[in-house]
């Protein structure tokens, strides 16, 4: 079991993100194999990161130990789940964008509704719903087994040659930084949508 990414510096978060593809995350009776992730650095060089301007009450967990969960609410509707990376005091995180439900399909479908298997955890909000987690997971360890989530090494390792990279989805800054990584050709990978600024109607 290779957990060396837990000791990688924040500046190496793109490499950490690729390493996490194929890893499996379990919660609430559902196990998901990660097929798509996004890297966010908090080193002051990534304006798309929540930690770009320094720590806040919301982002404090990003400056804590690697291997912990960082959850946040978006658009007043959805929760998203990240894995904290980097040394303590260095903020970085990997957003879990999509995955394949490999255990607990019936439980995931009860949470997600009558959707095709490939859509059960296809997208960051859908993944969180499938796992049945929310705010209470924030700041908990994904490694020690004491929290609601457990992250485990892949049963099917992913070769680097099988990984694609491209722009992150829906970010308002650093649009074209190719820090979204996915397993090439996997049907559970979400669709790419570039951020489109909202324009106020003329008065």
C-alpha positions as CSV (number, residue, x, y, z in Angstrom):
1,X,0.0,0.0,0.0
2,X,1.7,3.2,-1.2
3,X,0.7,6.3,0.8
4,X,3.7,8.3,-0.2
5,X,1.5,11.0,-1.6
6,X,0.6,11.9,2.0
7,X,4.1,13.3,2.4
8,X,4.3,15.2,-1.0
9,X,4.6,19.0,-0.8
10,X,1.7,21.2,-1.8
11,X,3.5,22.3,-5.0
12,X,3.3,18.7,-6.2
13,X,-0.5,18.5,-6.0
14,X,-0.9,17.8,-9.8
15,X,1.2,14.7,-9.3
16,X,-0.8,13.8,-6.2
17,X,-4.1,14.2,-8.0
18,X,-2.9,11.7,-10.7
19,X,-1.8,9.3,-8.1
20,X,-5.3,9.2,-6.5
21,X,-7.0,8.0,-9.7
22,X,-8.1,4.5,-9.2
23,X,-8.1,4.8,-5.4
24,X,-11.4,3.9,-3.7
25,X,-13.4,5.9,-1.2
26,X,-16.1,4.4,1.0
27,X,-18.9,5.9,3.1
28,X,-22.4,5.0,4.0
29,X,-22.3,1.5,2.5
30,X,-21.1,2.7,-0.9
31,X,-17.6,2.3,-2.4
32,X,-16.5,4.5,-5.3
33,X,-13.4,4.1,-7.5
34,X,-12.1,7.5,-8.4
35,X,-12.0,8.2,-12.2
36,X,-11.7,12.0,-12.3
37,X,-10.1,14.6,-10.0
38,X,-8.9,18.2,-10.1
39,X,-5.8,19.7,-8.4
40,X,-5.8,23.0,-6.5
41,X,-2.7,24.6,-5.0
42,X,-2.8,27.0,-2.2
43,X,0.7,28.3,-2.7
44,X,-0.3,31.7,-3.9
45,X,0.1,30.8,-7.5
46,X,-3.3,29.3,-8.2
47,X,-6.1,31.9,-8.2
48,X,-8.7,29.2,-8.6
49,X,-7.9,27.7,-5.2
50,X,-10.0,28.6,-2.2
51,X,-6.8,29.1,-0.3
52,X,-5.2,31.5,-2.8
53,X,-5.5,34.5,-0.5
54,X,-4.6,32.7,2.7
55,X,-6.4,30.9,5.4
56,X,-10.0,31.7,6.3
57,X,-12.4,29.9,8.7
58,X,-13.7,27.9,5.8
59,X,-10.3,26.9,4.3
60,X,-8.4,26.3,7.6
61,X,-8.7,22.5,7.1
62,X,-6.7,22.9,3.8
63,X,-3.7,23.9,5.9
64,X,-4.0,20.9,8.2
65,X,-2.8,17.3,7.8
66,X,-2.8,15.6,4.4
67,X,-5.4,12.9,4.0
68,X,-8.2,14.8,5.6
69,X,-11.5,15.8,4.0
70,X,-12.3,19.3,2.9
71,X,-16.0,19.7,2.1
72,X,-17.7,22.9,0.9
73,X,-21.2,24.0,-0.2
74,X,-21.6,25.5,-3.7
75,X,-24.5,27.5,-5.2
76,X,-26.4,27.0,-2.0
77,X,-27.3,23.5,-3.2
78,X,-24.4,21.0,-3.5
79,X,-21.6,19.7,-1.3
80,X,-18.2,18.9,-2.9
81,X,-15.5,16.7,-1.4
82,X,-11.7,17.3,-1.5
83,X,-8.7,15.4,-0.2
84,X,-6.2,17.7,1.6
85,X,-2.6,17.4,0.4
86,X,0.8,18.9,1.2
87,X,2.6,19.5,4.5
88,X,0.8,21.1,7.4
89,X,0.7,24.8,6.8
90,X,0.9,24.4,3.0
91,X,-2.6,24.4,1.6
92,X,-3.5,22.2,-1.4
93,X,-6.4,19.9,-2.2
94,X,-7.7,17.4,-4.8
95,X,-11.3,17.8,-5.7
96,X,-13.0,14.4,-6.3
97,X,-15.0,15.0,-9.5
98,X,-16.3,11.6,-10.5
99,X,-16.1,7.9,-9.9
100,X,-17.5,4.4,-10.6
101,X,-19.7,2.9,-7.9
102,X,-18.1,-0.5,-7.3
103,X,-20.0,-1.5,-4.2
104,X,-23.4,-0.5,-2.8
105,X,-25.0,0.3,-6.2
106,X,-28.5,-0.2,-4.8
107,X,-27.8,2.2,-1.9
108,X,-26.3,4.8,-4.2
109,X,-29.4,4.6,-6.5
110,X,-31.7,5.2,-3.5
111,X,-29.8,8.4,-2.9
112,X,-29.4,9.4,-6.5
113,X,-32.6,8.2,-8.0
114,X,-33.3,6.0,-11.1
115,X,-30.2,6.9,-13.1
116,X,-27.8,4.8,-15.2
117,X,-24.9,3.2,-13.3
118,X,-22.4,5.5,-15.0
119,X,-24.2,8.6,-13.6
120,X,-24.4,7.5,-10.0
121,X,-21.2,9.4,-9.1
122,X,-20.5,11.3,-12.3
123,X,-19.8,14.8,-11.1
124,X,-18.6,16.2,-7.8
125,X,-22.0,16.8,-6.3
126,X,-23.4,13.5,-7.4
127,X,-20.4,11.7,-5.9
128,X,-21.0,13.2,-2.6
129,X,-24.8,12.4,-2.7
130,X,-23.9,8.8,-3.7
131,X,-21.7,8.5,-0.6
132,X,-24.3,10.0,1.7
133,X,-22.0,12.6,3.3
134,X,-22.0,16.3,3.9
135,X,-20.7,19.0,6.3
136,X,-19.9,16.6,9.2
137,X,-17.2,15.0,7.1
138,X,-15.2,18.2,6.9
139,X,-11.8,17.9,8.7
140,X,-12.1,14.2,9.3
141,X,-9.4,11.7,8.4
142,X,-9.9,9.6,5.3
143,X,-7.0,7.3,6.3
144,X,-7.3,6.2,9.9
145,X,-10.8,4.7,9.7
146,X,-12.2,6.8,12.5
147,X,-14.2,9.2,10.3
148,X,-17.2,8.7,8.0
149,X,-15.0,8.2,4.9
150,X,-12.2,5.7,4.2
151,X,-9.8,6.1,1.3
152,X,-8.0,2.9,0.2
153,X,-5.4,2.1,-2.5
154,X,-6.6,0.9,-5.9
155,X,-7.6,-2.7,-6.6
156,X,-7.1,-1.8,-10.2
157,X,-4.0,0.5,-10.4
158,X,-4.1,3.2,-13.2
159,X,-1.0,3.5,-15.4
160,X,0.1,7.1,-16.1
161,X,-0.3,6.3,-19.8
162,X,-4.0,5.8,-19.2
163,X,-4.5,9.3,-17.7
164,X,-5.7,12.3,-19.6
165,X,-5.3,16.0,-18.6
166,X,-7.2,19.1,-19.4
167,X,-8.7,22.4,-18.1
168,X,-10.5,22.4,-14.8
169,X,-14.3,22.7,-14.9
170,X,-16.3,25.9,-14.0
171,X,-13.5,27.9,-12.3
172,X,-13.7,31.6,-12.6
173,X,-9.9,32.1,-12.7
174,X,-7.0,30.1,-14.2
175,X,-9.4,28.7,-16.7
176,X,-6.9,26.8,-18.9
177,X,-4.6,25.3,-16.3
178,X,-4.6,21.6,-17.2
179,X,-5.0,20.3,-13.7
180,X,-8.1,18.1,-14.3
181,X,-7.1,14.5,-14.6
182,X,-9.2,11.5,-15.6
183,X,-9.0,7.9,-16.7
184,X,-9.0,8.0,-20.5
185,X,-12.2,6.7,-22.0
186,X,-13.9,5.9,-18.7
187,X,-17.7,6.4,-19.0
188,X,-18.1,7.8,-15.5
189,X,-16.0,10.9,-16.3
190,X,-18.1,14.1,-16.2
191,X,-18.6,16.4,-19.2
192,X,-16.3,19.4,-19.5
193,X,-17.9,22.8,-19.1
194,X,-15.9,26.0,-19.1
195,X,-16.9,28.8,-16.7
196,X,-19.1,31.4,-18.3
197,X,-19.3,34.7,-16.3
198,X,-22.8,35.7,-15.5
199,X,-23.8,39.1,-17.0
200,X,-26.1,41.4,-15.2
201,X,-29.1,42.4,-17.4
202,X,-29.0,46.1,-18.5
203,X,-31.0,48.5,-16.3
